[in-house]
Amino acid sequence: MSRLVRGIGALLALIALVVGTPLALLSWVGNPWPHGGWAEVQLLTNRTMIGGLAALGWALWVQMVACILIEAVATVRGISADRVRFALGGQQDLARILVTSVAALGIGASTLAQDHTAAVAAPHAPVGHAQVHDQTDRALERGSQITAEAPTTVWKLAETHLGDGGRWQELIDLNRGLVMSDGSTFTQATQTIPTGTTFRLPAGAQLQAETAPAGGDYTVKPNDTLWDIAGRELDDPTRYMELFEASKGVVQPGGAHLVDPDHIEPGWTITVPGGVDEVSPQPDHQPDEKPGHRGGGRDHAPSENQQAPQHGEGEDRGQLPESPPVTQPGVAPPAETTPETPPVADVDEADAGDDSVLDAPWVLPGLTGGGVLLAGALFIGLQQRRRAQFRTRRPGRSIAAPAPELAPAEMTITAAGWPAAATVEFMDEALRRLAAYAQASDTLMPPLAAVELHDDMLTLHLSAPTDLPAPWHGTPDRAHWSCSTATEAEDLGPATGWVEAPYQVLVTIGQSDAGDLWLLNCEELGTLNIIGDQTRGRDFARHLAAQLAVNPWSRSVTVDCIGVAEEAAPLGERIRYHTSGQPGTRVTAEVLAEAVAMVDRVNGHDTDVTTGRTGQVDDDVWPARMLLVDAASEDPEALTELLRLVDEQRGRTGTSIVVTGDRAGTPGPVLAVTPTGRVGLEQQGLDLVAVRLTSDEATGCGLLYAQSENLEDVDVPVDETATEGWEAYADQAGSLRREHTLPRNAPRHVVGEPVTTLLEASDEDYLREAPVVREDLEAIAPKVPARVRAEVEGADPTLDQDLTDWFDRSSPRPKLSLLGAVTLRTHGKPRDKYQALCIEIAAFLALRRRSGATRDELQDAIGWNDPAKVRKYVNLVREWLGSDPETGDPYLPHADKTPAAKARGIKVYQAGPGLLVDLDLFKRQVLRGQARGGAQGLADLARALELISGHPFTHLREGGWSWLFKGERHDHYVTKAIADVALTVVTGCLEKGDLRQARAAAEVARIAVPEEEVAQLCMVRVEHAEGNRTEAERILIQDVCNRSDDGEAPTDLPERTAEIIRNHEWLAS
């Protein structure tokens, strides 16, 4: 009936647009050209203005009619319409919707009854049954499946496999709501079906394949565009980027190349891909899989005899809706051809990316696979804590590095969490903006049951039909809404303002075999019982507790663990562990009391908890609680009553309960965890690889987080094995070792030899002019004996030449940049592939230049499983770096010819002295500047800052560089070094009145290490000195006093910061 109504409505709309619009214009305005001609037009009378609007209306009518005609022809022919270039963007979309709706009327009344709503079964409510025609039953009977191997349409599929293109409606009824391979939802006959999408066929369909365009070359003609060529040659203009990618390597006339898809010239050659079958048949079920359980249960089609409850009073919430039917693409049967011997791959084409670093032996499995969102949240939290550590660091010192045994935890968090962090932040932002939309529109929050992350698509599965705003795209039953994770934040809805995270107890439960992540909203489900394998069940519960400790949307959740997940407590003060018995009973009674109070609060406002968090009803917070209970422990008193309340008042208590282990009478959904690590939610058709966090993994993450809360700074370590060259005088940050310096107040007659210092004026002068305290001056500008200066300069005789070569673009020496975006500039064999990997290998060896690395050490750092790959890719790096034109020796010597190999008696990879690294040059320049002192030393420090191009160690290979967080923390040392060098230059220049150089140093520090409060205070002081008081105050208040590293309220100012503000009376007014 709904299709009939839509079709009739669309037909009336078409008549109104095509016939009604011109009649209205003629009757209301008539001839838009004024009687007085051009002279009257120039007078801009009311009539001429009305005539102009009428002319615009006629132009829009012509555009709309053209769109309708083009879409009508395309629908009849069963093809995708070409883009109408002269029409507005929305006109053709509207025409397509209207034409498709009218076309549905011609299929016959018997099929109009097939528009059923997807089922959303209430856990206790009886399910209504609707009568379904026998013809509909036959149409919906499952047959085989086909996977599109080239873009196609539903008409073509019906014509090929059903023998009649007019039977396209049967395919729509079988596949409506299908999430296609590009993430879009199949709802209309005019949609193009992208490559890789698997469609169901009715029983008895013919499993034959069409052939796609044969491919070949196309010669560009005048006025051609890639869009036009794709429409003619591939039957789909939206595939124009395939032509672009296939043709980039073609040498065009005059030696040109295709570099811009919007620019082609007549006579150019365009390569047209093709030569594959459009579809490949496949059986509906794999032999070793149960129906309805492939790919995490996404095979379930909605049942025709179930009706979706409306979102409102009397609904039974908390039931997961059945997912829209999606099947995993199969593999076409191989053709019977004579196998050919594959060509031997060049080393450039070898499978460098086959081995993920996440397969390395040090990886914590609980943070990979289904645990990547936990890793992403841990990464975000760890970065926030590190910023807080750098904020409180004092000049001359570094932040405390984690203990070596915690390296695997941080390395895994970085390798797995770094790529996932953006997804975590996007999901948090998307759901908060959904809450902001509900607040602005004064509507209820959608009842979220589950979230699915599929490739780059975020899908919300609701427990009741609801409408969501753009850019969310819904299925016809309005229970499943998807949005691309590439959507810009401002397009997701209104700014979040002060709305709380709406779904605070959203946790990952597992990953499908297709790689999709599934999250459950425990608050909506109310109660959850984890049964099956006890060990894996506890690991599962521990994972849930860890997620709630670090998820950005769970910051207001209190988790009480009774007899389980004790190891997760160090991850946050909101995770509280209790033993069974009296402690467990006491906290259960507390949770019960709060749940009862929340129900009263909800009833008083006539709302639900998630809607309350939007700020629509009051200005107070609406917190959430979770109670994790081990069924093997003694049952706390009041638990039965609490379970009953939460189950009966789902979504209204702000409380969720998870019981691990078999417990008689536990209501709510059941999660069955198998000994092999699978988790099933049978009623909803989910069969996933379960998340798990072992006791050791949780302990490691907890200890790492606890260490990152330590705000006490430490001395910069010294490499005691460095006894030769400039490194024998420097600590790991490049500063002069303390044993080679003297206190600033050391009397000259006591020293017995000439001394110098970077800051030669009195301490009082610097305290008055610069953002420093007395202890800072001692740290950044001690006295240095003249003897030490001579030794340091003698230990590094090539520094000036190396600096000259670094800034000389014509120098053949390879140059590795680490003080900003990581890059490698060489004059060796160009690398078109594996650049990021080769840069990582070069950096690993460069940062271990003195000791080098064995094959096993390099293999462990990069995360390869195959030792043979080390030799292959080191050779790629060697070729890319090139050779010294004077000696002919490679800049990366062979492993048996390095100095380290001769010293250690084994083969060692070692970067040669010809490789220039900005981090090394920075340290050497700073070391010499501190030894020289005075104006000459400050000039060295200023030149060292010229080597910095951004925040150090950025643009790293995704999933790589984990070795950077093991052993010497170069990332920590360089952050400290940049901030201290900038502070020294700013202090010296302010005292001398050189504001230009002071600003240059402050700006470099603020760009490179914004987490350092030293950098922010330097900029405040420079702005003050230049007379920019308003900007100085803005930076001070916004970036210092009101700074928040975790999105929460500002923390107390560090003691050093507060002292500097008081000394300069910056906030005295």
TIBAKE-813530 format. One record per residue (C-alpha): x, y, z. Coordinates in steps of 0.1 Angstrom, whole numbers, padded with zeros to 4 digits, always signed. Layout:
XYZ/...
% end
This chain:
+0000+0000+0000/+0028+0024+0008/+0043+0018-0026/+0009+0025-0042/+0006+0058-0023/+0041+0068-0032/+0036+0060-0068/+0003+0079-0071/+0019+0108-0052/+0048+0108-0075/+0026+0107-0106/+0006+0137-0093/+0039+0156-0086/+0051+0149-0121/+0018+0162-0136/+0021+0193-0115/+0057+0199-0125/+0053+0192-0162/+0018+0206-0168/+0009+0227-0138/+0040+0248-0137/+0037+0263-0172/+0000+0268-0167/+0006+0287-0135/+0033+0309-0151/+0011+0317-0180/-0020+0325-0159/-0002+0345-0133/+0024+0364-0153/+0018+0357-0190/+0045+0370-0213/+0075+0379-0190/+0088+0405-0215/+0075+0440-0205/+0055+0460-0230/+0080+0488-0229/+0108+0466-0241/+0144+0471-0231/+0137+0507-0219/+0113+0494-0192/+0137+0467-0182/+0163+0494-0174/+0139+0512-0151/+0136+0480-0128/+0099+0484-0123/+0078+0459-0103/+0067+0444-0135/+0102+0439-0149/+0112+0423-0116/+0082+0399-0117/+0090+0392-0153/+0126+0383-0144/+0114+0359-0117/+0090+0343-0142/+0118+0339-0168/+0139+0322-0141/+0109+0299-0134/+0106+0290-0171/+0143+0281-0172/+0140+0259-0141/+0110+0242-0156/+0129+0234-0188/+0157+0219-0168/+0133+0198-0147/+0114+0185-0177/+0147+0175-0194/+0157+0156-0162/+0124+0139-0161/+0126+0128-0197/+0162+0115-0194/+0154+0096-0162/+0122+0081-0178/+0141+0069-0209/+0168+0054-0187/+0143+0036-0165/+0125+0021-0195/+0159+0009-0209/+0171-0004-0175/+0203+0017-0175/+0217+0044-0153/+0210+0079-0167/+0238+0102-0178/+0244+0133-0158/+0224+0163-0170/+0251+0190-0170/+0229+0221-0173/+0206+0211-0144/+0210+0219-0108/+0223+0191-0085/+0190+0183-0068/+0168+0184-0099/+0180+0151-0114/+0178+0133-0081/+0142+0145-0076/+0134+0134-0111/+0149+0100-0105/+0129+0095-0073/+0096+0105-0090/+0101+0085-0121/+0111+0053-0102/+0081+0056-0079/+0058+0059-0109/+0075+0030-0126/+0067+0008-0096/+0030+0012-0104/+0034-0007-0137/+0046-0039-0121/+0012-0051-0110/-0009-0049-0079/+0002-0083-0067/+0037-0071-0060/+0026-0040-0043/+0018-0060-0012/+0054-0070-0009/+0067-0038+0009/+0071-0052+0044/+0087-0035+0073/+0118-0051+0088/+0112-0069+0120/+0120-0055+0154/+0109-0081+0178/+0101-0071+0214/+0116-0096+0239/+0083-0103+0256/+0056-0088+0234/+0037-0112+0210/+0044-0109+0174/+0016-0100+0150/+0012-0120+0118/+0003-0105+0084/-0012-0124+0055/+0012-0127+0026/+0001-0136-0010/+0014-0169-0024/+0029-0150-0053/+0050-0130-0028/+0061-0161-0011/+0073-0176-0043/+0091-0144-0052/+0109-0142-0019/+0120-0179-0020/+0157-0180-0019/+0177-0193-0048/+0213-0188-0056/+0235-0156-0054/+0255-0136-0079/+0283-0112-0073/+0287-0082-0096/+0322-0081-0110/+0314-0049-0129/+0288-0021-0122/+0254-0031-0134/+0217-0024-0128/+0188-0045-0114/+0171-0045-0149/+0202-0061-0164/+0204-0087-0137/+0167-0096-0142/+0171-0097-0179/+0201-0120-0177/+0191-0143-0149/+0153-0142-0149/+0149-0140-0186/+0128-0108-0184/+0140-0074-0174/+0105-0066-0162/+0110-0090-0133/+0133-0065-0116/+0108-0060-0088/+0115-0096-0076/+0152-0087-0072/+0142-0056-0053/+0120-0075-0029/+0147-0101-0022/+0175-0075-0017/+0159-0043-0004/+0180-0028+0024/+0211-0046+0012/+0243-0027+0021/+0263-0028-0011/+0300-0030-0016/+0305+0008-0017/+0286+0012+0016/+0254+0026+0001/+0220+0009+0007/+0200-0007-0021/+0165+0007-0022/+0156+0018-0057/+0156+0002-0092/+0176+0030-0107/+0206+0026-0085/+0238+0014-0100/+0250-0018-0084/+0287-0015-0077/+0314-0041-0083/+0316-0067-0055/+0279-0065-0044/+0263-0099-0039/+0226-0102-0049/+0201-0130-0041/+0182-0145-0070/+0148-0161-0068/+0146-0199-0070/+0150-0212-0105/+0171-0183-0117/+0196-0190-0145/+0232-0187-0133/+0246-0173-0165/+0270-0143-0168/+0271-0113-0189/+0303-0100-0202/+0315-0065-0195/+0330-0042-0220/+0361-0058-0236/+0383-0029-0228/+0411-0014-0249/+0422+0020-0259/+0401+0051-0267/+0413+0082-0286/+0401+0114-0271/+0379+0136-0294/+0372+0173-0291/+0349+0182-0261/+0354+0147-0246/+0355+0143-0208/+0364+0112-0188/+0328+0113-0175/+0315+0111-0211/+0340+0084-0221/+0331+0063-0190/+0294+0066-0199/+0299+0054-0234/+0326+0027-0229/+0317+0014-0194/+0280+0022-0194/+0285+0041-0161/+0299+0077-0161/+0306+0075-0124/+0335+0050-0132/+0355+0078-0148/+0382+0075-0120/+0389+0039-0133/+0398+0054-0166/+0420+0080-0149/+0438+0054-0128/+0443+0031-0159/+0456+0059-0180/+0480+0077-0157/+0510+0058-0169/+0503+0062-0207/+0527+0085-0224/+0506+0110-0244/+0517+0130-0274/+0545+0154-0266/+0555+0133-0236/+0526+0145-0215/+0509+0124-0188/+0473+0124-0175/+0476+0140-0140/+0442+0157-0137/+0409+0138-0143/+0393+0171-0153/+0419+0178-0181/+0423+0156-0212/+0432+0168-0247/+0421+0156-0282/+0444+0129-0295/+0453+0115-0261/+0449+0077-0255/+0426+0066-0227/+0429+0030-0215/+0395+0014-0209/+0395-0015-0184/+0374-0045-0191/+0375-0081-0201/+0358-0096-0169/+0325-0112-0165/+0299-0090-0150/+0287-0114-0124/+0298-0147-0110/+0273-0172-0096/+0278-0187-0062/+0259-0209-0039/+0237-0193-0013/+0255-0210+0016/+0289-0222+0022/+0290-0259+0031/+0305-0254+0065/+0283-0225+0076/+0249-0224+0092/+0223-0204+0074/+0220-0169+0088/+0254-0169+0105/+0279-0160+0078/+0296-0127+0082/+0285-0121+0117/+0249-0128+0111/+0243-0102+0085/+0226-0129+0063/+0193-0126+0082/+0166-0111+0061/+0137-0094+0079/+0107-0117+0085/+0076-0107+0067/+0053-0115+0096/+0068-0092+0122/+0058-0056+0128/+0081-0029+0141/+0070-0013+0173/+0067+0025+0172/+0091+0046+0193/+0069+0058+0221/+0049+0047+0250/+0044+0010+0255/+0073-0001+0233/+0095-0029+0246/+0130-0015+0241/+0164-0032+0242/+0159-0058+0215/+0185-0058+0187/+0168-0054+0153/+0177-0079+0126/+0204-0065+0104/+0196-0056+0067/+0204-0086+0046/+0240-0086+0034/+0260-0115+0022/+0297-0118+0016/+0309-0118-0020/+0319-0152-0032/+0345-0164-0056/+0336-0173-0092/+0343-0208-0103/+0377-0208-0121/+0377-0211-0158/+0391-0242-0174/+0422-0228-0190/+0457-0240-0192/+0476-0224-0163/+0505-0201-0172/+0537-0198-0152/+0535-0165-0133/+0562-0141-0140/+0589-0138-0114/+0583-0106-0093/+0608-0079-0093/+0619-0070-0058/+0600-0037-0062/+0568-0057-0066/+0574-0081-0037/+0548-0083-0010/+0563-0058+0014/+0529-0053+0030/+0519-0089+0035/+0533-0090+0070/+0516-0067+0094/+0535-0054+0124/+0505-0067+0143/+0518-0102+0136/+0550-0095+0156/+0556-0116+0187/+0554-0086+0210/+0519-0077+0200/+0491-0079+0226/+0463-0098+0207/+0436-0082+0228/+0442-0049+0212/+0440-0062+0176/+0411-0075+0155/+0379-0067+0174/+0400-0049+0200/+0413-0021+0177/+0387+0004+0190/+0400-0002+0225/+0435+0003+0212/+0424+0035+0195/+0409+0049+0227/+0440+0038+0247/+0461+0057+0221/+0440+0089+0225/+0442+0087+0263/+0479+0080+0263/+0485+0110+0240/+0465+0132+0263/+0485+0121+0293/+0518+0126+0276/+0507+0162+0267/+0500+0167+0304/+0535+0154+0313/+0552+0177+0289/+0532+0206+0302/+0546+0202+0337/+0581+0194+0325/+0608+0219+0337/+0636+0231+0314/+0666+0209+0314/+0646+0178+0323/+0625+0151+0305/+0593+0133+0312/+0596+0098+0327/+0597+0070+0302/+0578+0038+0308/+0596+0007+0322/+0611-0015+0295/+0587-0043+0303/+0558-0020+0293/+0572-0015+0258/+0550-0042+0242/+0518-0025+0255/+0528+0009+0242/+0540-0005+0209/+0508-0024+0203/+0487+0006+0213/+0506+0027+0188/+0506+0002+0160/+0469-0008+0163/+0455+0023+0180/+0470+0050+0159/+0451+0041+0127/+0419+0034+0148/+0420+0066+0168/+0404+0086+0140/+0375+0062+0138/+0370+0064+0176/+0369+0102+0175/+0346+0102+0145/+0321+0079+0161/+0322+0100+0193/+0316+0132+0173/+0289+0117+0152/+0268+0105+0181/+0273+0137+0201/+0262+0157+0171/+0232+0135+0168/+0224+0144+0204/+0229+0181+0195/+0204+0177+0166/+0179+0161+0190/+0183+0190+0214/+0179+0216+0186/+0148+0199+0172/+0133+0190+0206/+0130+0153+0196/+0137+0120+0214/+0171+0104+0209/+0170+0073+0186/+0169+0040+0207/+0203+0026+0197/+0207-0011+0201/+0240-0017+0182/+0266-0001+0160/+0283-0017+0131/+0316-0005+0116/+0319-0018+0080/+0350-0005+0061/+0344+0033+0060/+0307+0031+0070/+0292+0036+0104/+0258+0020+0107/+0234+0025+0136/+0209-0004+0143/+0179+0009+0162/+0155-0010+0184/+0126+0010+0170/+0120+0029+0138/+0131+0065+0139/+0140+0092+0114/+0175+0106+0114/+0187+0137+0097/+0212+0139+0068/+0239+0128+0062/+0224+0096+0077/+0209+0072+0051/+0182+0048+0063/+0167+0015+0051/+0130+0015+0043/+0121+0002+0077/+0139+0032+0093/+0157+0009+0117/+0192+0009+0102/+0210+0042+0094/+0244+0046+0078/+0269+0074+0074/+0304+0075+0058/+0333+0080+0082/+0347+0104+0057/+0319+0129+0064/+0331+0162+0077/+0323+0170+0113/+0302+0201+0105/+0281+0180+0081/+0271+0156+0109/+0248+0181+0126/+0249+0211+0150/+0280+0217+0171/+0279+0196+0203/+0281+0224+0227/+0276+0211+0262/+0255+0180+0253/+0267+0148+0270/+0277+0117+0251/+0243+0101+0246/+0253+0064+0244/+0278+0061+0272/+0278+0023+0276/+0285+0014+0240/+0311-0014+0238/+0327-0036+0212/+0318-0073+0215/+0335-0087+0185/+0344-0087+0148/+0327-0106+0120/+0346-0129+0096/+0343-0101+0070/+0361-0077+0094/+0331-0057+0105/+0331-0045+0141/+0300-0048+0163/+0292-0027+0193/+0263-0031+0217/+0246-0004+0237/+0244-0022+0270/+0223+0006+0285/+0196-0001+0259/+0198-0038+0264/+0196-0035+0302/+0210-0068+0313/+0235-0091+0295/+0245-0127+0305/+0278-0140+0293/+0278-0178+0293/+0300-0205+0279/+0338-0208+0284/+0346-0193+0318/+0381-0181+0310/+0372-0164+0278/+0340-0151+0294/+0361-0133+0320/+0385-0121+0293/+0355-0107+0275/+0342-0089+0306/+0377-0075+0313/+0377-0061+0278/+0343-0044+0284/+0356-0028+0316/+0388-0015+0299/+0367+0000+0271/+0345+0019+0295/+0376+0032+0313/+0390+0048+0281/+0363+0053+0255/+0358+0091+0250/+0320+0086+0252/+0322+0067+0285/+0338+0094+0307/+0308+0096+0329/+0303+0059+0334/+0311+0043+0368/+0319+0006+0365/+0317-0016+0396/+0333-0050+0391/+0325-0077+0416/+0348-0107+0414/+0360-0099+0379/+0381-0075+0359/+0403-0064+0388/+0432-0057+0364/+0413-0030+0346/+0410-0008+0377/+0443+0010+0371/+0430+0023+0338/+0408+0049+0355/+0394+0059+0389/+0359+0052+0375/+0367+0014+0374/+0362+0001+0409/+0368-0035+0420/+0350-0051+0448/+0353-0086+0463/+0322-0107+0468/+0304-0107+0501/+0298-0075+0521/+0317-0051+0497/+0297-0065+0467/+0265-0063+0486/+0271-0027+0496/+0278-0015+0461/+0249-0034+0446/+0226-0017+0470/+0241+0016+0460/+0235+0009+0423/+0199-0002+0430/+0192+0031+0449/+0206+0052+0420/+0187+0032+0394/+0154+0037+0413/+0162+0075+0416/+0169+0076+0378/+0136+0060+0370/+0118+0086+0392/+0137+0113+0374/+0128+0099+0340/+0092+0097+0349/+0092+0132+0363/+0104+0146+0330/+0085+0122+0308/+0116+0113+0288/+0144+0087+0286/+0180+0088+0299/+0196+0093+0265/+0173+0122+0256/+0180+0137+0291/+0217+0138+0282/+0209+0162+0254/+0201+0189+0279/+0165+0193+0268/+0149+0188+0302/+0174+0202+0328/+0210+0213+0332/+0222+0184+0354/+0242+0154+0342/+0226+0120+0335/+0254+0096+0345/+0256+0059+0337/+0266+0029+0357/+0276-0007+0349/+0277-0035+0373/+0300-0064+0363/+0293-0095+0383/+0310-0129+0383/+0284-0155+0387/+0309-0178+0404/+0311-0153+0433/+0286-0151+0461/+0254-0134+0449/+0252-0099+0463/+0220-0091+0482/+0196-0070+0461/+0211-0083+0428/+0179-0101+0419/+0158-0070+0426/+0183-0049+0406/+0182-0073+0376/+0144-0072+0376/+0143-0034+0377/+0168-0029+0350/+0152-0055+0327/+0117-0040+0332/+0128-0004+0328/+0152-0007+0299/+0166+0027+0288/+0152+0044+0319/+0176+0034+0348/+0209+0047+0334/+0222+0013+0345/+0234-0019+0328/+0243-0052+0343/+0266-0078+0329/+0268-0112+0345/+0296-0135+0336/+0289-0172+0340/+0257-0192+0343/+0233-0177+0368/+0197-0190+0370/+0171-0164+0364/+0193-0138+0348/+0170-0119+0323/+0180-0103+0291/+0200-0113+0260/+0226-0141+0263/+0261-0139+0248/+0276-0173+0244/+0314-0174+0243/+0330-0206+0229/+0364-0221+0238/+0376-0212+0203/+0370-0175+0209/+0337-0169+0192/+0307-0151+0206/+0271-0155+0195/+0240-0135+0201/+0217-0161+0186/+0184-0142+0187/+0200-0114+0166/+0219-0137+0143/+0254-0125+0154/+0283-0149+0153/+0316-0130+0159/+0352-0134+0169/+0349-0123+0205/+0369-0095+0220/+0391-0106+0249/+0417-0090+0272/+0438-0114+0292/+0449-0107+0327/+0485-0100+0317/+0474-0077+0288/+0451-0057+0311/+0478-0054+0337/+0503-0041+0311/+0479-0015+0298/+0470-0005+0334/+0506-0001+0344/+0513+0020+0313/+0484+0043+0320/+0494+0046+0357/+0530+0056+0346/+0516+0082+0322/+0498+0098+0351/+0532+0105+0367/+0539+0142+0363/+0574+0142+0380/+0601+0150+0354/+0634+0132+0354/+0670+0138+0343/+0677+0133+0306/+0696+0099+0303/+0731+0096+0291/+0745+0069+0269/+0775+0057+0289/+0787+0035+0260/+0793+0067+0239/+0829+0074+0246/+0841+0089+0213/+0832+0118+0191/+0806+0145+0199/+0783+0119+0214/+0807+0115+0243/+0799+0151+0254/+0761+0150+0249/+0731+0135+0267/+0703+0119+0247/+0687+0152+0239/+0719+0167+0226/+0726+0190+0256/+0761+0192+0272/+0765+0166+0299/+0764+0180+0334/+0799+0168+0342/+0812+0192+0316/+0795+0223+0331/+0797+0245+0362/+0770+0263+0382/+0762+0299+0370/+0772+0313+0404/+0806+0295+0404/+0832+0322+0412/+0858+0328+0384/+0888+0324+0408/+0875+0290+0419/+0872+0277+0383/+0908+0285+0375/+0902+0289+0337/+0881+0310+0314/+0844+0301+0313/+0815+0311+0291/+0777+0308+0291/+0749+0312+0266/+0733+0339+0288/+0760+0363+0299/+0739+0390+0317/+0727+0388+0353/+0700+0365+0363/+0678+0394+0374/+0679+0408+0338/+0666+0376+0324/+0640+0371+0352/+0626+0406+0344/+0626+0402+0306/+0619+0365+0298/+0594+0338+0308/+0618+0320+0331/+0624+0313+0368/+0658+0311+0384/+0661+0273+0382/+0655+0275+0344/+0686+0297+0339/+0708+0271+0358/+0694+0244+0335/+0696+0260+0301/+0727+0283+0305/+0753+0269+0329/+0789+0280+0328/+0813+0260+0305/+0851+0259+0308/+0870+0270+0277/+0887+0236+0277/+0854+0219+0271/+0846+0242+0242/+0878+0233+0225/+0872+0196+0230/+0836+0197+0217/+0847+0216+0186/+0875+0192+0180/+0852+0162+0184/+0830+0173+0155/+0852+0188+0128/+0827+0182+0099/+0797+0199+0114/+0799+0231+0093/+0803+0211+0060/+0775+0188+0069/+0752+0218+0076/+0762+0233+0043/+0754+0201+0025/+0721+0198+0042/+0709+0232+0030/+0725+0227-0005/+0699+0211-0028/+0725+0201-0053/+0744+0180-0027/+0743+0143-0037/+0742+0132+0000/+0709+0116+0011/+0689+0136+0036/+0665+0121+0062/+0641+0146+0079/+0627+0136+0113/+0621+0171+0128/+0587+0174+0111/+0570+0152+0084/+0593+0123+0080/+0608+0124+0045/+0639+0111+0026/+0656+0131-0002/+0681+0112-0023/+0699+0111-0056/+0698+0074-0059/+0675+0050-0078/+0640+0066-0075/+0614+0046-0055/+0579+0045-0067/+0568+0018-0043/+0573+0011-0006/+0586+0046+0001/+0571+0047+0036/+0586+0013+0045/+0620+0023+0031/+0620+0056+0051/+0612+0037+0082/+0641+0013+0077/+0665+0042+0070/+0653+0060+0101/+0657+0029+0123/+0693+0025+0111/+0700+0062+0113/+0689+0064+0150/+0712+0035+0157/+0741+0047+0136/+0767+0040+0162/+0758+0004+0170/+0738-0006+0138/+0713-0034+0137/+0714-0071+0130/+0690-0088+0106/+0670-0102+0136/+0669-0068+0153/+0656-0051+0121/+0631-0080+0116/+0617-0076+0151/+0614-0038+0148/+0596-0038+0115/+0575-0068+0124/+0583-0091+0096/+0577-0129+0099/+0601-0137+0070/+0638-0130+0077/+0645-0131+0040/+0626-0099+0035/+0651-0080+0056/+0678-0084+0029/+0654-0075+0001/+0642-0043+0016/+0674-0032+0030/+0687-0035-0006/+0658-0013-0018/+0669+0013+0008/+0705+0010-0003/+0696+0016-0039/+0674+0046-0030/+0701+0062-0009/+0726+0058-0037/+0764+0059-0036/+0790+0085-0027/+0802+0099-0061/+0837+0104-0048/+0843+0070-0034/+0817+0049-0052/+0807+0033-0018/+0770+0030-0010/+0757+0053+0017/+0743+0022+0033/+0772-0003+0033/+0767-0041+0030/+0762-0058+0064/+0796-0075+0063/+0815-0043+0055/+0804-0020+0082/+0825-0008+0112/+0800-0024+0136/+0803-0057+0118/+0841-0057+0122/+0838-0047+0158/+0811-0073+0167/+0822-0101+0144/+0787-0105+0129/+0769-0090+0100/+0754-0056+0110/+0735-0031+0090/+0748+0004+0097/+0741+0037+0081/+0773+0054+0068/+0784+0089+0077/+0773+0102+0043/+0736+0100+0053/+0725+0134+0067/+0698+0134+0094/+0683+0166+0107/+0680+0153+0142/+0717+0145+0144/+0726+0179+0130/+0702+0196+0155/+0719+0179+0184/+0754+0186+0172/+0746+0223+0166/+0730+0227+0200/+0759+0209+0217/+0785+0232+0200/+0764+0263+0208/+0762+0254+0245/+0800+0248+0246/+0807+0281+0228/+0784+0303+0248/+0778+0340+0242/+0765+0355+0210/+0783+0328+0189/+0765+0301+0209/+0731+0317+0206/+0736+0319+0168/+0743+0282+0167/+0711+0275+0186/+0691+0298+0163/+0705+0280+0133/+0695+0246+0149/+0659+0258+0150/+0661+0263+0112/+0663+0226+0108/+0627+0221+0122/+0598+0219+0098/+0570+0208+0120/+0561+0185+0149/+0588+0158+0150/+0581+0123+0138/+0548+0130+0119/+0535+0114+0087/+0548+0080+0098/+0539+0047+0080/+0505+0036+0093/+0509+0006+0116/+0547+0011+0116/+0573+0028+0138/+0564+0008+0169/+0602+0004+0176/+0602+0042+0183/+0585+0035+0216/+0610+0008+0228/+0643+0016+0243/+0656+0052+0239/+0627+0076+0236/+0639+0099+0208/+0604+0113+0205/+0605+0125+0241/+0641+0138+0240/+0636+0159+0208/+0604+0175+0222/+0624+0185+0253/+0653+0197+0232/+0633+0220+0209/+0614+0236+0237/+0646+0243+0257/+0666+0256+0228/+0637+0280+0218/+0635+0292+0254/+0672+0299+0255/+0671+0319+0223/+0640+0338+0233/+0655+0346+0267/+0688+0359+0252/+0671+0379+0225/+0645+0395+0248/+0673+0407+0270/+0691+0422+0240/+0660+0437+0225/+0661+0414+0194/+0624+0409+0191/+0625+0396+0155/+0647+0366+0165/+0628+0361+0197/+0595+0358+0177/+0611+0334+0152/+0622+0311+0179/+0589+0312+0198/+0569+0305+0167/+0591+0275+0158/+0586+0260+0192/+0548+0267+0192/+0544+0249+0159/+0568+0220+0166/+0559+0213+0203/+0526+0229+0212/+0522+0205+0241/+0551+0222+0258/+0539+0250+0281/+0574+0265+0277/+0566+0272+0241/+0532+0289+0249/+0548+0311+0276/+0575+0322+0252/+0549+0334+0227/+0530+0352+0254/+0561+0371+0265/+0571+0380+0229/+0536+0393+0222/+0538+0414+0254/+0572+0428+0244/+0559+0438+0210/+0529+0456+0226/+0503+0431+0214/+0487+0428+0249/+0453+0415+0236/+0469+0386+0217/+0492+0379+0246/+0463+0377+0270/+0443+0355+0246/+0471+0330+0244/+0476+0331+0281/+0440+0325+0290/+0430+0302+0262/+0462+0281+0257/+0476+0282+0292/+0452+0289+0320/+0421+0272+0304/+0441+0244+0287/+0426+0210+0288/+0444+0180+0274/+0415+0155+0278/+0385+0176+0269/+0375+0180+0305/+0378+0210+0328/+0411+0228+0329/+0436+0214+0355/+0456+0234+0380/+0485+0254+0366/+0519+0239+0371/+0539+0256+0398/+0565+0270+0374/+0537+0285+0352/+0520+0301+0381/+0553+0317+0393/+0560+0332+0359/+0525+0347+0356/+0529+0362+0390/+0564+0376+0384/+0553+0394+0352/+0519+0404+0366/+0502+0392+0334/+0468+0387+0350/+0471+0415+0376/+0443+0435+0360/
% end
